[in-house]
């Protein structure tokens, strides 16, 4: 009764906002039906359970439905309809991703369906509008309730056959001259068709340049100025790929919050994942870069997802987060990022989803230290970034661009800070690598711990010997001060690797 009374007092546009807001936590689990047909089952705590119902019980509320052009085949209308109905039956809120392709379409490719490939832009737009109208009418007749529609998938460079040729630069300036205007025309055609079938439709556009603030803002501002409807702006995020040095959560949030301020619309994360192991092969076999403080272990995966969701919950920029392909089982390309072991047993990371947004804890910032041969060393990553940024900028100005001479120069340049060597060459991949200098003396760690704010900070200790007696002593002392400690083992021959935010001011990009 109290809720009904409250709703009567609220302005109508507030009520509409509450009713149409997307769920905070969702998944993209579109391999599920095919895996079931192959005999796959999923278990939580040893108990077999319907995948969709199990995910709902774990705290998932939304579902991203992959839809390819065509009735049959993987992710065609028939299959996607079954996914929608299974999701609805489990109490989930599915929304459609209208790929405008009959196969995979993403950052690396945007193929048009064969039936549309030979059509000129205007003819293709007409076909897209009619297809979108019929498709949405079909799914609404089958029970689809969400009014959110994602047009295309990772459409950074184009959509439905619009894609830059080999000689076309993939910069915002170059794309704004040809690819983005043509893509916008096709997107507007799809939106027009959707609106014919669902006048309450809200639109999400989704790209993958999560590491590049300038590109992200340029893309969405272009679409808005060109008249494309934009109700939500979407960004993928796969930190272990280390594209653009985007290892740390805060680096991603900086881009997302800039996007929110630039466009005035909420940000949805349609695809995100973090590995539980480095033991996987295939297409994504290089996506094994660890975020500092989150080793590639089941517990590291759980902690990363929990902290990422906490950070997103606290951000006014983020509306929703969808974990990509948690249902994957077995060996192969997604073994590491899945939320089930190869035998179908749920990984600990499922516990990270069980808190609603308004009950999630505030995030802590990391304080880094290294325990090396029983010597304790604070890691000066903040200082290293502050010194590296202007130094790299001056080198770039000297050489004019990234070339052989620039690379040799930054490779040969020594930068040392607080007992660490900073390897500037790592900035070419958006990182800063730090190595402890030989002979560096350790500090009094007991006194140093007193400077940590246990309510706001977490201590991450890198070590090449997780069984060190000194480590046990430090952890016990930290616990007495209510300091959360994360131990991050690192190989003997590897430097400490941190993300280095890519901007024109501080790097070669």
Buried (B, 14 or more C-beta within 10 A) or exposed (E): EEEEEEEEEEEEEEBEEEEEEBBBBBBBBBBBBEBBEEEBEBBBEEEEBBBBBBBBBBBBBBBBBBBBBBEEEBBBBEBBBEBBBBBBEBEBBBBBBBBBBBBBBBBEEBBBBEEBEEBEBEEBBBBBBBBBBBBBBBBBEBEBEBBBBBBBBBBBBBBBBBBBEEEBEBEBEEBBEBBBBBBBBBBBBBBBBBBBBBEEBBBBBBBBBBBBBBBBBBBBBBBBEBEBBBBBBBBBBBBBBBBBBBBBBEBBBBBBBBBBEBBEBBBBBBBBBBBBBBEBEEEBEEBBBBBBBBBBBBBBBBBBBBBBBBBBBBBEBBBBBBBBBBBBBBEBBBBBBBBBBEEBEBBBBBBBBEBEBEEBEEBBEBBBBBBBEEBBBBBBBEBBBEBBBEBBBEBBEEBEEBEEEBBEBBEEBEBEBEBBBBBBBBBBBBBBBBEBEEEBEBBEBEEBBEEBEBEEBBBBBBBBBBEBEBBEEBBEBBEEEEBBBBBBBBEEEEBBBBBBBBEEEBBBB
